[in-house]
């Protein structure tokens, strides 16, 4: 089962925060990240998450 993240993330192309609904993954260095697609322009966006 994949964890789902609902929150905001900064879109570099739109230059503003957008609502993000994406999946949570753990990077090789151990940081948790949420990755998804910008609902306005369709660019991939991601954000780092705090420790659980």
N, C-alpha and C positions, 0 to 999 in steps of 0.2 A: 504494500500500500504506500502511495506517495503522499507526503504532506502537502497541503495547499496553503498558499499565503495570499491573504487579501489585505492590501494596504496601499501605500504610495511609494513611488520610486521616481528618480529624476531622469527624464528623457533628454539626451544630449541633442538630438535633432530638433525637438520642439522647444528646448531651453526652458522647461518648466516641469513641475511635478505632475505626474499622471497617476490615475488609479491603476494598480497592478493586481492581476489575479494570475498567479503562477505557481510553479513548483519549488519546493525547498530542496536544496542539495548541499552536500558538504564537499568543499574543495580539497585538494591534496594536502594543503597546509592545515586543514582542520577548521577553516572558517565556514560558517553557515551562510548560504546565499539564497536569495529568491530570484528566479529568472522567469521572464515572461515577455509578452509583446505589448508595445504601446498601442492603446486603443485608437489613438488619433492618426499616427503616421505609419504604424506597422513595424517600427524598428524594434529589435531585441533590446530589452532593458533589464537591468539587474540591480540588486541592492544587497548590502551586507546586513545580516541580522545579528542581534545581540545574542550572547550565550544563553542557552536554555537552562 
